[in-house]
Amino acid sequence: MSRVSEEEVSRLAGLARIELADGEAARLAGDLENILEHVAAIEAASEAPRPAVGAGSFREDEPGDRPGESSARGAFPDAENGFLKVPRVLPSHE
């Protein structure tokens, strides 16, 4: 059973001063029904229980090389002030 009727769409269009062509109210009622179904699915998903985060599920932050950092340095041998230098790909506007 549809929660949005053609009459409701026509009434809302009238309140918004929007003229609807023949058959447009029926199409819009179906579109609004689909939107309401998606919103209901999102609401249901947001209310679903989530797994609890247990103790020890996060590692401590420790300074050091990040994974892949040394291989990135190998791919970009030029560095300046701690930043990797790459070839220019856009024209300079200087």
DSSP file (Angstrom, degrees, kcal/mol; ACC not computed):
  #  RESIDUE AA STRUCTURE BP1 BP2  ACC     N-H-->O    O-->H-N    N-H-->O    O-->H-N    TCO  KAPPA ALPHA  PHI   PSI    X-CA   Y-CA   Z-CA
    1    1 A M              0   0    0      0, 0.0     2,-0.2     0, 0.0     0, 0.0   0.000 360.0 360.0 360.0 133.1    0.0    0.0    0.0
    2    2 A S        -     0   0    0      1,-0.1     3,-0.1     2,-0.0    28,-0.1  -0.527 360.0-159.7 -77.9 136.5    1.4    3.4   -1.0
    3    3 A R  S    S+     0   0    0     -2,-0.2     2,-0.5     1,-0.1    -1,-0.1   0.658  82.4  60.1 -86.0 -16.8    1.9    5.9    1.7
    4    4 A V  S    S-     0   0    0     25,-0.2     2,-0.2     4,-0.0    -1,-0.1  -0.952  74.0-162.6-116.6 119.3    1.9    8.8   -0.8
    5    5 A S     >  -     0   0    0     -2,-0.5     4,-2.0     1,-0.1     5,-0.2  -0.577  31.1-117.1 -97.5 161.8   -1.3    9.3   -2.9
    6    6 A E  H  > S+     0   0    0      1,-0.2     4,-2.7     2,-0.2     5,-0.2   0.860 117.0  57.3 -61.2 -35.2   -1.7   11.2   -6.1
    7    7 A E  H  > S+     0   0    0      2,-0.2     4,-2.6     1,-0.2    -1,-0.2   0.902 105.5  49.3 -64.5 -40.2   -4.1   13.5   -4.2
    8    8 A E  H  > S+     0   0    0      2,-0.2     4,-2.7     1,-0.2    -1,-0.2   0.913 111.6  48.8 -64.8 -41.5   -1.5   14.3   -1.7
    9    9 A V  H  X S+     0   0    0     -4,-2.0     4,-2.6     2,-0.2    -2,-0.2   0.926 112.6  48.1 -63.5 -44.1    1.0   15.1   -4.4
   10   10 A S  H  X S+     0   0    0     -4,-2.7     4,-2.2     2,-0.2    -2,-0.2   0.897 112.3  49.4 -62.8 -40.7   -1.5   17.3   -6.2
   11   11 A R  H  X S+     0   0    0     -4,-2.6     4,-2.2     2,-0.2    -2,-0.2   0.926 112.7  46.6 -65.0 -44.6   -2.4   19.1   -2.9
   12   12 A L  H  X S+     0   0    0     -4,-2.7     4,-2.0     2,-0.2    -2,-0.2   0.885 111.0  52.5 -65.1 -38.3    1.3   19.7   -2.2
   13   13 A A  H  <>S+     0   0    0     -4,-2.6     5,-3.3     1,-0.2     4,-0.3   0.904 109.4  50.2 -63.5 -40.1    1.9   20.9   -5.7
   14   14 A G  H ><5S+     0   0    0     -4,-2.2     3,-0.9     3,-0.2    -2,-0.2   0.909 109.3  50.2 -63.7 -42.0   -1.0   23.3   -5.3
   15   15 A L  H 3<5S+     0   0    0     -4,-2.2    -1,-0.2     1,-0.3    -2,-0.2   0.857 114.3  44.8 -63.9 -34.2    0.4   24.6   -2.0
   16   16 A A  T 3<5S-     0   0    0     -4,-2.0    -1,-0.3    -5,-0.2    -2,-0.2   0.440 113.7-121.7 -87.4   0.3    3.8   25.1   -3.7
   17   17 A R  T < 5 +     0   0    0     -3,-0.9     2,-0.5    -4,-0.3    -3,-0.2   0.911  61.6 148.0  56.9  46.2    2.1   26.7   -6.7
   18   18 A I      < -     0   0    0     -5,-3.3     2,-0.5    -8,-0.1    -1,-0.2  -0.952  42.7-139.3-111.1 126.6    3.5   24.1   -9.1
   19   19 A E        -     0   0    0     -2,-0.5     2,-0.4    -3,-0.1    -9,-0.0  -0.731  17.3-155.2 -86.6 130.5    1.5   23.0  -12.1
   20   20 A L        -     0   0    0     -2,-0.5     3,-0.1   -10,-0.1     2,-0.1  -0.872   9.9-130.9-107.4 138.4    1.6   19.3  -12.8
   21   21 A A    >>  -     0   0    0     -2,-0.4     3,-1.9     1,-0.2     4,-0.6  -0.321  48.7 -69.6 -75.7 166.8    1.0   17.8  -16.2
   22   22 A D  T 34 S+     0   0    0      1,-0.3    -1,-0.2     2,-0.1     0, 0.0  -0.352 123.2  10.8 -58.3 132.9   -1.5   14.9  -16.6
   23   23 A G  T 3> S+     0   0    0     -3,-0.1     4,-1.7     1,-0.1    -1,-0.3   0.292  97.9 106.5  82.2 -10.8   -0.1   11.8  -15.1
   24   24 A E  H <> S+     0   0    0     -3,-1.9     4,-2.8     1,-0.2     5,-0.2   0.853  73.4  57.3 -70.7 -33.8    2.8   13.6  -13.3
   25   25 A A  H  X S+     0   0    0     -4,-0.6     4,-2.1     2,-0.2    -1,-0.2   0.890 106.7  49.6 -62.9 -39.2    1.2   13.3   -9.9
   26   26 A A  H  > S+     0   0    0      2,-0.2     4,-1.8     1,-0.2    -1,-0.2   0.921 112.8  46.4 -66.3 -43.7    1.1    9.5  -10.2
   27   27 A R  H  X S+     0   0    0     -4,-1.7     4,-2.2     1,-0.2    -2,-0.2   0.922 114.0  47.8 -64.6 -43.8    4.8    9.4  -11.3
   28   28 A L  H  X S+     0   0    0     -4,-2.8     4,-2.9     2,-0.2     5,-0.2   0.853 107.2  56.6 -67.0 -34.2    5.8   11.8   -8.5
   29   29 A A  H  X S+     0   0    0     -4,-2.1     4,-2.1    -5,-0.2    -1,-0.2   0.922 109.4  46.4 -62.0 -42.6    3.8    9.7   -5.9
   30   30 A G  H  X S+     0   0    0     -4,-1.8     4,-2.2     2,-0.2    -2,-0.2   0.908 112.5  49.9 -64.4 -42.4    5.8    6.7   -6.9
   31   31 A D  H  X S+     0   0    0     -4,-2.2     4,-2.2     1,-0.2    -2,-0.2   0.920 111.8  47.8 -62.3 -43.9    9.1    8.6   -6.7
   32   32 A L  H  X S+     0   0    0     -4,-2.9     4,-2.5     1,-0.2    -1,-0.2   0.874 109.3  53.9 -65.6 -36.4    8.2   10.0   -3.3
   33   33 A E  H  X S+     0   0    0     -4,-2.1     4,-2.1    -5,-0.2    -1,-0.2   0.921 108.8  48.9 -62.8 -43.5    7.3    6.5   -2.1
   34   34 A N  H  X S+     0   0    0     -4,-2.2     4,-2.1     2,-0.2    -2,-0.2   0.907 110.9  50.4 -61.8 -42.0   10.7    5.2   -3.2
   35   35 A I  H  X S+     0   0    0     -4,-2.2     4,-2.4     1,-0.2    -2,-0.2   0.923 109.8  50.1 -62.0 -44.6   12.4    8.0   -1.4
   36   36 A L  H  X S+     0   0    0     -4,-2.5     4,-2.2     1,-0.2    -1,-0.2   0.863 108.9  52.6 -63.8 -35.7   10.5    7.3    1.8
   37   37 A E  H  X S+     0   0    0     -4,-2.1     4,-2.0     2,-0.2    -1,-0.2   0.908 110.2  47.9 -65.3 -41.2   11.4    3.6    1.5
   38   38 A H  H  X S+     0   0    0     -4,-2.1     4,-2.3     2,-0.2    -2,-0.2   0.904 111.0  50.6 -65.7 -41.0   15.1    4.5    1.2
   39   39 A V  H  X S+     0   0    0     -4,-2.4     4,-2.6     1,-0.2    -2,-0.2   0.909 109.7  50.8 -62.7 -41.5   14.9    6.9    4.2
   40   40 A A  H  X S+     0   0    0     -4,-2.2     4,-2.4     1,-0.2    -1,-0.2   0.891 109.6  50.7 -63.4 -39.1   13.2    4.2    6.3
   41   41 A A  H  X S+     0   0    0     -4,-2.0     4,-2.2     2,-0.2    -2,-0.2   0.897 111.1  48.4 -65.6 -39.6   16.0    1.8    5.3
   42   42 A I  H  X S+     0   0    0     -4,-2.3     4,-2.4     2,-0.2    -2,-0.2   0.916 111.4  49.8 -66.0 -43.1   18.7    4.3    6.4
   43   43 A E  H  X S+     0   0    0     -4,-2.6     4,-1.2     1,-0.2    -2,-0.2   0.912 111.0  49.7 -61.4 -42.1   16.9    4.9    9.7
   44   44 A A  H  X S+     0   0    0     -4,-2.4     4,-0.6     1,-0.2     3,-0.3   0.899 111.7  48.5 -64.5 -40.2   16.7    1.2   10.3
   45   45 A A  H >< S+     0   0    0     -4,-2.2     3,-0.7     1,-0.2    -1,-0.2   0.879 109.1  52.4 -67.8 -37.1   20.4    0.8    9.6
   46   46 A S  H 3< S+     0   0    0     -4,-2.4    -1,-0.2     1,-0.2    -2,-0.2   0.736 110.6  48.6 -72.5 -20.0   21.3    3.7   11.8
   47   47 A E  H 3< S+     0   0    0     -4,-1.2    -1,-0.2    -3,-0.3    -2,-0.2   0.513  86.7 110.8 -94.1  -6.1   19.4    2.1   14.7
   48   48 A A  S << S-     0   0    0     -3,-0.7    -3,-0.0    -4,-0.6     2,-0.0  -0.392  81.1 -98.5 -68.6 144.8   20.9   -1.3   14.3
   49   49 A P        -     0   0    0      0, 0.0    -1,-0.1     0, 0.0    -2,-0.1  -0.355  37.8-146.5 -64.3 143.6   23.3   -2.4   17.1
   50   50 A R        -     0   0    0     -3,-0.1     2,-0.1     1,-0.0     0, 0.0  -0.832  24.7 -97.4-110.2 149.1   26.9   -1.9   16.4
   51   51 A P        -     0   0    0      0, 0.0     2,-0.2     0, 0.0    -1,-0.0  -0.396  43.4-115.2 -64.4 140.2   29.8   -4.1   17.6
   52   52 A A        -     0   0    0     -2,-0.1     2,-0.7     1,-0.1     0, 0.0  -0.484  21.7-120.7 -75.5 145.0   31.4   -2.8   20.7
   53   53 A V        -     0   0    0     -2,-0.2     2,-0.1     1,-0.0     3,-0.1  -0.786  34.6-148.4 -87.3 116.6   35.0   -1.7   20.4
   54   54 A G    >   -     0   0    0     -2,-0.7     3,-1.4     1,-0.1     4,-0.1  -0.356  25.3 -83.9 -85.1 164.9   36.9   -3.8   22.9
   55   55 A A  T 3  S+     0   0    0      1,-0.2    -1,-0.1     2,-0.1     0, 0.0  -0.388 114.0  25.1 -64.4 141.3   40.0   -2.9   24.9
   56   56 A G  T 3  S+     0   0    0      2,-0.1    -1,-0.2    -3,-0.1    -2,-0.1   0.553  82.5 117.6  83.0   7.9   43.2   -3.4   23.0
   57   57 A S    <   +     0   0    0     -3,-1.4     2,-0.4     2,-0.1    -2,-0.1   0.579  69.0  60.2 -84.5  -6.5   41.6   -3.1   19.6
   58   58 A F  S    S-     0   0    0     -4,-0.1     2,-0.2     0, 0.0    -2,-0.1  -0.928  80.2-133.2-117.6 144.7   43.8    0.0   18.9
   59   59 A R        -     0   0    0     -2,-0.4     2,-0.2     1,-0.1    -2,-0.1  -0.597  30.2-101.4 -90.6 157.6   47.5    0.1   18.8
   60   60 A E        -     0   0    0     -2,-0.2     2,-0.5     1,-0.1    -1,-0.1  -0.517  37.8-110.6 -73.0 143.0   49.5    2.8   20.5
   61   61 A D        +     0   0    0     -2,-0.2    -1,-0.1     0, 0.0     0, 0.0  -0.642  42.2 177.7 -74.9 126.4   50.9    5.6   18.3
   62   62 A E        -     0   0    0     -2,-0.5    -3,-0.0     2,-0.0     0, 0.0  -0.998  29.6-117.1-132.0 131.1   54.6    5.3   18.0
   63   63 A P        +     0   0    0      0, 0.0     2,-0.3     0, 0.0     0, 0.0  -0.313  64.6  91.5 -64.5 149.3   56.8    7.6   16.0
   64   64 A G  S    S-     0   0    0      0, 0.0     2,-0.1     0, 0.0    -2,-0.0  -0.923  78.1 -27.9 154.6-176.1   58.7    6.0   13.1
   65   65 A D        -     0   0    0     -2,-0.3     3,-0.1     1,-0.1     0, 0.0  -0.417  59.0-132.6 -65.8 137.0   58.5    5.1    9.5
   66   66 A R    >   -     0   0    0      1,-0.1     3,-2.4    -2,-0.1     4,-0.4  -0.554  40.8 -80.1 -83.1 155.4   55.0    4.6    8.2
   67   67 A P  T 3  S+     0   0    0      0, 0.0    -1,-0.1     0, 0.0     0, 0.0  -0.348 119.6  11.7 -56.6 129.4   54.3    1.5    6.1
   68   68 A G  T 3> S+     0   0    0     -3,-0.1     4,-2.1    -2,-0.0     5,-0.2   0.350  92.9 115.8  86.7  -7.1   55.5    2.2    2.6
   69   69 A E  H <> S+     0   0    0     -3,-2.4     4,-2.1     1,-0.2     5,-0.1   0.921  76.7  47.3 -64.5 -43.1   57.4    5.3    3.5
   70   70 A S  H  > S+     0   0    0     -4,-0.4     4,-1.5     1,-0.2    -1,-0.2   0.885 112.1  50.0 -67.3 -36.7   60.8    4.0    2.6
   71   71 A S  H  > S+     0   0    0      2,-0.2     4,-1.4     1,-0.2    -1,-0.2   0.853 109.0  52.9 -69.5 -32.3   59.6    2.6   -0.7
   72   72 A A  H  X S+     0   0    0     -4,-2.1     4,-1.4     1,-0.2    -2,-0.2   0.899 106.1  53.3 -66.6 -39.6   58.0    6.0   -1.5
   73   73 A R  H  < S+     0   0    0     -4,-2.1    -1,-0.2     1,-0.2    -2,-0.2   0.871 106.9  53.0 -62.1 -35.2   61.3    7.7   -0.8
   74   74 A G  H  < S+     0   0    0     -4,-1.5    -1,-0.2     1,-0.2    -2,-0.2   0.844 108.2  49.5 -68.1 -33.1   62.9    5.3   -3.3
   75   75 A A  H  < S+     0   0    0     -4,-1.4    -1,-0.2     1,-0.3    -2,-0.2   0.743 119.8  37.8 -76.9 -23.3   60.4    6.2   -6.0
   76   76 A F     <  +     0   0    0     -4,-1.4    -1,-0.3     1,-0.1     9,-0.2  -0.757  67.7 174.2-128.0  83.1   61.0    9.9   -5.4
   77   77 A P        +     0   0    0      0, 0.0     2,-0.4     0, 0.0    -1,-0.1   0.735  57.0  84.3 -68.4 -21.2   64.7   10.4   -4.7
   78   78 A D        +     0   0    0      7,-0.4     7,-2.8     2,-0.0     2,-0.3  -0.686  56.6 168.7 -85.4 131.7   64.5   14.2   -4.7
   79   79 A A  E     -A   84   0A   0     -2,-0.4     2,-0.3     5,-0.3     5,-0.2  -0.982  15.8-173.2-139.6 151.6   63.5   15.7   -1.3
   80   80 A E  E >  S-A   83   0A   0      3,-2.5     3,-1.9    -2,-0.3    -2,-0.0  -0.947  74.2 -12.9-148.1 123.7   63.6   19.2    0.1
   81   81 A N  T 3  S-     0   0    0     -2,-0.3     3,-0.1     1,-0.3    -1,-0.0   0.824 128.8 -52.7  55.3  35.3   62.8   20.2    3.7
   82   82 A G  T 3  S+     0   0    0      1,-0.3     2,-0.4     0, 0.0    -1,-0.3   0.481 115.7 113.6  83.3   1.9   61.4   16.8    4.4
   83   83 A F  E <   -A   80   0A   0     -3,-1.9    -3,-2.5     0, 0.0     2,-0.3  -0.839  69.2-118.8-107.0 144.8   59.0   16.9    1.4
   84   84 A L  E     -A   79   0A   0     -2,-0.4     2,-0.5    -5,-0.2    -5,-0.3  -0.637  26.5-139.3 -78.8 136.0   59.2   14.6   -1.6
   85   85 A K        -     0   0    0     -7,-2.8    -7,-0.4    -2,-0.3    -1,-0.0  -0.830  21.3-174.3 -99.1 133.8   59.8   16.5   -4.9
   86   86 A V        -     0   0    0     -2,-0.5     3,-0.1     1,-0.0   -10,-0.1  -0.857  34.6 -87.8-122.3 158.4   57.9   15.3   -8.0
   87   87 A P        -     0   0    0      0, 0.0     2,-0.2     0, 0.0    -1,-0.0  -0.347  51.7 -99.8 -64.3 147.3   58.1   16.5  -11.6
   88   88 A R        +     0   0    0      1,-0.1     4,-0.0    -2,-0.0     0, 0.0  -0.470  39.4 177.2 -66.8 134.0   55.9   19.4  -12.5
   89   89 A V        +     0   0    0     -2,-0.2    -1,-0.1     1,-0.1     0, 0.0   0.561  63.6  56.7-113.6 -16.6   52.7   18.3  -14.3
   90   90 A L  S    S-     0   0    0      1,-0.0    -1,-0.1     0, 0.0     2,-0.0  -0.887  93.1-101.5-114.7 148.5   51.0   21.6  -14.7
   91   91 A P        -     0   0    0      0, 0.0     2,-0.2     0, 0.0    -2,-0.1  -0.361  39.2-111.5 -67.3 147.7   52.4   24.7  -16.4
   92   92 A S        -     0   0    0      1,-0.1    -4,-0.0    -4,-0.0     0, 0.0  -0.568  17.4-158.1 -78.2 141.0   53.8   27.4  -14.2
   93   93 A H              0   0    0     -2,-0.2    -1,-0.1     1,-0.2     0, 0.0  -0.040 360.0 360.0-106.7  29.0   51.9   30.7  -14.2
   94   94 A E              0   0    0      0, 0.0    -1,-0.2     0, 0.0    -2,-0.0   0.466 360.0 360.0 -85.9 360.0   54.8   32.7  -13.0
